[in-house]
Amino acid sequence: MLNLKGVHHIAIICSDYQRSKHFYTEILGLEILQEVFREERNSYKLDLALAGDYTIELFSFPDPPQRPSFPEACGLRHLAFRVDNIQEQILDLEKYGIKTEPIRVDESSNKQFTFFADPDGLPIELYED
């Protein structure tokens, strides 16, 4: 058995770098650790932190294929963030014109959760902790 210590990071490829950079930093509030333009790949790599922990690598590549989300495709299903108050977070998202799904309740934990999408349609979950 492996001895995993935790998740190091999650890599996301976006179709519009500036739009996704704005979304993840200005709307979701992730902190920029490092931003690099890799000229040989015509690609940006943006390292983002959540609560001081390196969490997401945001990449841009020329003309990446779209990720099928509906119907859900095999592979990574969604990205989930813990929140204290789901209602407050939904109100904040609405200020940016971001719509969320109706709040649901997890049958096993009795906790509330909802989904919304990033600029490329990647499903993001808010889970009240």
N, C-alpha and C positions, 0 to 999 in steps of 0.2 A: 504494500500500500504506500502511496506517496505521502509525504509530510508537507502538505500545503499550509502556508501561513496566512493566506488571505488573498483577496483580489488585488492585483497590482494596478490595473487600469482597464478601461473599456475604450476601444477604438471605434470611431464613427466617421464614415466618409460622407461628406455633404456635397450637394450640387451647386450651391451658391455660398461661397466662403464667408463673405461679409454678412450676409443675412443670418447664417448659422452662428457666426461669431457673436453677433448682436444678441441672438436668442439665448445662447448658453451663458453669456456673460452679463448682459443687461437685464434680461428677463428672469432667467433662472438664478442668476447671481453667482456663478462660478468664477473663481479668481484665475487670472492668467498667470501662469508660472513662466512660460516661455513661448515665443512665437518665432517660427523659422520658415523662411521661404526656401524651398529646395529647388534651385534653378534647373538642375538636371532632370527633374521630374515635373517641372511646372506645377509644383504642389506646395501648399502651406501645411504646416504641422503646428497645431496649437495645443499646448499642454495646459490642462485646466485642473484646478483643485476645488474640492468641496470641504469646508470646515478645516482648511489647511492640509488636507490629504490629497495627493495626486490621484485623480479619479478618471479623467477622460482625455483621450487624444482625439482632437478633431482634425481630420484631413480633408484637403481638397485635391481632386484629381480632375483632369480635363474629361468631360463627358462620361461620368460613371453611369453604369446602368442603374435603373430604378430598382428599389427593393420592393417586392410585392408584400403588401400588408393586408389587403382585403381581396380575396380570402387570405387568411393567415398562411404564411409559407413556412416550410420546415427551416429550422435554424433558430437563431436568437429571436425571442418573441417580443420582449420589451425591456426597457430600462426603468427601474423603480427607485423612487426616493422616499425616505421616511420624512414625515412632517408631524408637527405637534397638533395643528388645528387645520383640518382639511377645508373647512368653510372659508377661513381667512385666505388660504392659498388660492382657492377657486376665485374669490373676489379679486385678488391681485392679478391672476391670469386674465380675467375679464377686462381689466383696465387696459390690457394690451390687445384686446380683441381675440383672445384665444379661448375657444370653446372647449368645455370638458364634457365628458359623458356624465349621465346621472350618477350620483353617488350610490355605490353598492356596499353591501356588508359581507365580509369574508365569513363564510359559514363555520369555519373551524376556529377562528380567533375572535369573531364578533367585532372586528375592527373595520372602519370605513376606508374605502379606496375609490379612486376614480382614474380615468385615463384622459389624456389629450395627446396631441401630436407635435413633433418638432417641425421645422420648415420643410423637411423632406418626407413627412408622413411617418417617421419612426414613432411607434407608440411609446409614451412615457406614462408611468403610473405614479400617482401620489398615494402613499399608504400611511394612514394616521397611526402613529406609534404610541 
